[in-house]
Amino acid sequence: MNIQGAPPGGKVLVTGGTGFLGSYIIKELIEKKYAVRAIKRDNSKLPVYIPSEIFDKVEWVGGDILDIVSLEEAMTDVDAVIHSAAIVSFYKAERKQMYQVNIQGTSNVVNAALEKNISRLVHISSVAALGRTRTESQINEEKKWQESKNNTHYAITKYRAEMEVWRAIGEGLNAVIVNPSTILGYGDWNNSSCRIFKIVYDGFQWYTTGINGFVDIEDVAKAIVLLMESNVSEQRFILSGENLSFQQLLNSIADGFGKKHPIHRATPFLGNIAWRAENIKSFLSGKKPFLSKENARVAHSHTFFSNAKILAALPQFSFTPLKESILKACKSFLLATKQEQL
């Protein structure tokens, strides 16, 4: 049994609902008239970039994906689970926690779903879980993981988390996996991939020629809910709108803010200097570094992601052009900045 055809009012549990993607998934579910339950840790705050009337319709329950008892309680009388909770970090001090949350937490989620006979689960993975190598240019869902120094620790945790989901699928769980590329949209620009908007707004003048996949936050949320409603199972789907160079991305964001384009090319050599300088700055200030050895390497890689499979599986779905997504996000960031200054 799956959630296809479930009438409005079907109950969906969302993990990671206060995070960037999780909050947009909740918004999409509420707008489609689902009953939404979401796990909220005691120290988590509701994001301000989602209208409060959306969150007012959510049944928030205290818990943590590392707490098996609270997890099983949260899954009581639930029709489907969307597992979005994860730590995205390239910061060495958070590495141990990231391994625990991303791998053990996912294991707990799928085990609880099996125990509670959940009829449908969507696992939010990442294109990072597909792995990176120096020689590849085009990546689709058939790519096999290879051990490589080009794989970040975040990638390793997401790959191992996927293995927990595939194991649960083998044990009878009706699940589907999505692998979003770098997500762009309006959120907290001090955290997640939203930080790239902040550094451009602040006048960052460096760029790299690396190429990566990017996707609109609302597109990701829509595709996830559509897959939850579908009868597709035991599949993974890359969610990536377009492949852009980092220079193109930064230029588009600069245009959205009315700022000058970055003019200095950061070579791999300069990148190595930059991440080491960021580590020193972080040590002295106690703040997270913006740049790490791992994401400096990604910024110089050339990786192209195919979105053909998801477009074939969901004929009613299409990706928003990234220029449109970026402009919309920039307008929202500018408005929020003006409101803060009043």
Protein Blocks (a to p, Z undefined) as FASTA:
>chain_A
ZZehiaghiacddehklmmklmmmmmmmmmnopacdddddfkbccdfkbcfklmmmpccd
eddfklmklmmmmmgoiabdcdfbdcddfbfklmmmmmmmmmmmmmmmmmmmmmnopabd
cddddfklnopafkbmbdcfklccdddfkbcfklmmmmmmmmmmmmmmmnopacdddddd
dddddddfkgcjklmmmmmmnopabdcfbdcddddfklmmmmmmmmmmmmcehiacdddf
bdcdfklmmmmmmmmnopacdfbdcdfklmmmmmmmmmmmmmmnopacfbdfklmmmmmp
ccdddfklmmmmmmmbccddfklmmmmmmmmmmmmmmmmmZZ
